[in-house]
Amino acid sequence: MNRNYCFILTNGTQLDFKQVFDQYFNSLVLFADRYLGEREESESLVQDAFLALWENRLEFPDELSVKAYLYSTVRNKALNVLKHRKIEQHYMNEILQDEDAELYYMRSVIEEETRRLIFTAIDSLPEHCRKVCLLNLEGMDNQEIAEELQISLNTVKFHKKNAYKLLRDKLKDQFYLLFLI
C-alpha cells in the first residue's frame, strides 16, 4: 500500500482510500439521493465529501469513525443544498410575484385607459345615441331601453346602430386597445 492513498488510523493501522471509496460510494449516493432526489447531484455531492475527506487528512480511531464522518458530511452537504434550493425558490417566487404584480398593474392601466377612451367617445355622442348606448352597456335589451326612455323599439335600434357607427369611427385609431384587455 502506498501511504499517499491510505489513512493512518490512531491505532497505527492503514486504511486504503480507494477501498473506502469503493465500499461506501454507492451507499452514500443513495443516502444523499433520499434528501435531494437527483442522482447526478447526489453523486457530485458524495464525490465532494470524499474530496473533503482526502484534503483534510483527518485521523480517525477506526473505520467506523470514517464511515460516520462520511455520512455526516454527506447529510450536511445535502441539507445545505436543500437550504440553497429553498432560498432560490423563495427568490424565484418573489420575482414571479413582482412580475405578476407588474402585469396586473399594466393590465389595469390598459383597461382603465381603454375604458376612459370608450366613455369619452360615448360622451361625445348625440344625446339620444349616448343614452341608448349607456343603457345598453348596463345590460338592458332594446325593449327595456325603449320602455325606460319612452321611445319606440325602432327608434332604439336606430340610435343604437347610429351610436355604434359613430363609436367605430371615433375609436378606429385606438381599436388595438380592445385586443389588449
C-alpha positions in Angstrom: 0.0 0.0 0.0 1.2 3.5 -0.8 0.9 5.8 2.2 -0.4 8.7 -0.1 -3.6 6.8 -0.6 -4.1 5.5 2.9 -5.5 6.8 6.2 -3.5 6.1 9.2 -5.9 5.2 12.0 -4.9 6.3 15.5 -4.1 2.7 16.4 -1.5 2.7 13.6 -3.3 0.6 11.0 -3.7 1.8 7.5 -7.0 2.1 5.6 -6.8 2.3 1.8 -8.7 5.3 0.4 -9.8 3.5 -2.7 -11.2 0.7 -0.7 -13.2 3.1 1.5 -14.4 4.9 -1.7 -15.5 1.7 -3.4 -17.1 0.4 -0.3 -19.2 3.4 0.6 -19.7 5.5 -2.6 -22.9 3.8 -3.8 -24.5 3.7 -0.3 -23.7 7.4 0.2 -25.1 8.3 -3.1 -28.4 6.5 -2.2 -28.3 8.3 1.2 -27.9 11.7 -0.5 -30.5 10.9 -3.1 -33.1 10.5 -0.3 -32.6 14.1 0.5 -32.0 15.5 -3.0 -34.0 13.3 -5.3 -31.5 13.9 -8.1 -28.9 11.1 -8.8 -26.3 13.2 -10.6 -26.4 15.9 -7.9 -26.1 13.2 -5.2 -23.1 11.6 -6.9 -21.4 15.0 -7.2 -22.1 15.7 -3.5 -20.6 12.4 -2.4 -17.5 13.0 -4.5 -17.2 16.3 -2.7 -17.5 14.6 0.6 -14.7 12.2 -0.4 -12.6 15.1 -1.6 -13.0 16.8 1.7 -12.0 13.6 3.5 -8.9 13.4 1.4 -7.9 17.0 1.7 -8.5 17.3 5.4 -6.3 14.2 6.2 -8.1 13.7 9.5 -7.1 11.0 11.9 -9.8 8.5 12.8 -9.7 6.0 15.6 -11.3 3.3 13.4 -13.1 2.6 10.2 -16.5 3.1 11.8 -15.5 6.7 12.5 -14.5 7.2 8.9 -17.9 5.9 7.9 -19.7 8.2 10.4 -17.7 11.1 9.1 -18.7 10.4 5.5 -22.4 10.0 6.3 -22.4 13.2 8.5 -20.6 15.1 5.8 -23.0 13.9 3.1 -26.0 14.7 5.2 -24.7 18.2 6.0 -23.9 18.9 2.3 -27.3 17.6 1.3 -29.0 19.9 3.8 -27.0 22.8 2.6 -28.1 22.1 -1.0 -31.8 21.9 0.2 -31.4 25.2 2.1 -29.9 26.7 -1.1 -32.8 25.4 -3.2 -35.3 26.8 -0.7 -33.6 30.2 -0.9 -33.6 30.1 -4.7 -37.3 29.1 -4.7 -38.1 32.0 -2.3 -36.3 34.4 -4.6 -38.0 32.9 -7.7 -41.4 33.2 -6.0 -40.6 36.9 -5.2 -39.6 37.5 -8.8 -42.8 35.8 -10.1 -44.9 37.8 -7.6 -43.2 41.0 -8.7 -43.8 40.1 -12.4 -47.4 39.2 -11.6 -47.9 42.5 -9.8 -46.3 44.3 -12.7 -48.5 42.5 -15.2 -51.6 43.2 -13.1 -50.6 46.9 -12.9 -50.1 47.1 -16.6 -53.3 45.3 -17.4 -55.2 47.6 -15.0 -53.7 50.7 -16.6 -54.6 49.4 -20.1 -58.1 48.5 -19.1 -58.7 51.9 -17.4 -57.2 53.8 -20.3 -59.4 51.8 -22.7 -62.5 52.4 -20.6 -61.7 56.1 -20.4 -61.3 56.3 -24.2 -64.6 54.5 -24.8 -66.6 56.6 -22.3 -65.0 59.8 -23.6 -66.2 58.7 -27.1 -69.6 57.8 -25.7 -69.9 61.2 -24.0 -69.3 62.9 -27.3 -72.3 61.1 -29.0 -75.5 62.9 -29.6 -77.8 62.8 -26.5 -80.2 60.1 -27.7 -77.4 57.9 -29.1 -75.5 58.3 -25.8 -78.4 57.4 -23.6 -79.2 54.3 -25.7 -75.6 53.2 -25.7 -75.1 53.7 -21.9 -78.3 51.8 -21.1 -77.2 49.0 -23.5 -73.8 48.8 -21.7 -75.7 48.5 -18.4 -77.2 45.3 -19.8 -80.6 46.4 -20.9 -82.1 44.9 -24.0 -83.8 47.0 -26.7 -87.3 46.6 -25.3 -86.2 47.7 -21.8 -84.4 50.7 -23.2 -87.5 51.7 -25.2 -89.6 51.5 -22.1 -87.0 53.4 -20.0 -86.7 56.2 -22.5 -90.3 56.1 -23.6 -89.5 55.7 -27.2 -90.3 53.1 -29.9 -88.3 49.9 -30.3 -87.3 51.0 -33.9 -86.0 54.4 -32.5 -83.9 52.5 -30.0 -82.5 50.3 -32.8 -81.8 53.4 -34.9 -80.0 55.3 -32.1 -78.1 52.1 -31.2 -76.9 51.5 -34.7 -76.0 55.1 -35.2 -74.1 55.2 -31.8 -72.0 52.2 -32.6 -71.2 53.5 -36.1 -70.1 56.8 -34.6 -68.0 55.0 -32.0 -66.3 52.8 -34.6 -65.3 56.0 -36.4 -64.1 57.8 -33.3 -62.2 54.8 -31.9 -60.8 53.3 -35.1 -57.3 54.6 -34.3 -57.5 53.1 -30.8 -59.1 49.8 -31.8 -55.9 47.9 -30.9 -56.5 48.7 -27.2 -59.5 46.4 -27.3 -57.2 43.4 -28.0 -55.0 44.2 -25.0 -57.8 43.7 -22.5 
